[in-house]
Amino acid sequence: MARVELQEIKKQYENGYVAVHGANFTIEDGEFMVLVGPSGCGKSTTLRMIAGLETISSGTLRIGNTVVNDIAPKDRDIAMVFQNYALYPHMTVYENMAFGLKLRKFDKTEIHERVHNAAKILGIESMLDRKPKELSGGQRQRVAVGRAIVRKPKVFLFDEPLSNLDAKLRVQMRAEISKLHRQLGTTMVYVTHDQVEAMTMGSRIVVMKDGHIMQLDTPLNLYNKPANKFVAGFIGSPAMNFISGTVEREGVLVFRSEQSTIHLPVGRTHESALGAYIGKSVTLGIRPEDIYVADRVLTENETAPVGPLTLDVVEPMGNETFIYAGSKDGALVARIDPQELPDVGSGINLVFDLTKQHFFDNATELAIR
């Protein structure tokens, strides 16, 4: 196991394009760190620099106490699991898992013990004599993980390993990888574009955009205290609702949307922070689960009515329902309990939970605290 430290790591290509702008964070010994963000944000490039598959333009990378900038990938004591499995089709599962150990001149007894121990952990003991073409996608992914486990590396690196699996199998495999981390206690760095994977697997998460780190925090802090509008919109599904408007004083502080269809008090927790924004444009953010149908809300909540709005779309999900309600300020998405609703096209009244408001500076897009 090892600590991984990135100090102002930058990746700039020959054409001048900067893929990663000064990544600066530490992955603690035994931690499960997730790098998440949209395509092109620099997360895989960062992982590949840790692996040694991409050269580092500037900055310092340490694994343990060793600076590894100029150390070859094979000498960094890391193991990487790729999206495409990268299994040898002519070899059996056993041979695929043992291959790296054979190259390192391990004796046959040690190889046998390590392969069988890894296969037992992953539940693939009965598949050791099969070829990759005889396995399902999930089984191939277990073999790829097993090939990494037998190495007993200091650090595991995962580059979108579940992207090729169907939705049900992805849920199963992310639970298995999380369980594997608890069993092995090894430092793991996991790259994904899927914020659900990030939230359910990572002990901490690095959210990236355009090569910059937007926020590094625990899953719950990212969700409840996003540092900026990008993180607020990226984390959570359906995404947070954003409404542009101004802060005004009408005895108390209120938020009025641009088209004045939404006019509501500022929650008590935001009053002091928004005092400096009176008369200025801000963005209100509210998550779909913090919007309720008016006649269903609990009276003790600090809430404010919004509407009437037009009910545009209803999506029953079984245990919950997503509704899309339109106004001149745009559509709102609400995540509500299953219930009787008006017909699509009819008016509907909603209420906002004022204790769950988020506000963002329109110029900087930073959260207003």
Order of alpha helices (4+ residues) and beta strands (2+ residues): beta-beta-beta-alpha-beta-beta-beta-alpha-alpha-alpha-beta-alpha-beta-alpha-beta-beta-alpha-alpha-beta-beta-beta-alpha-beta-beta-beta-beta-beta-beta-beta
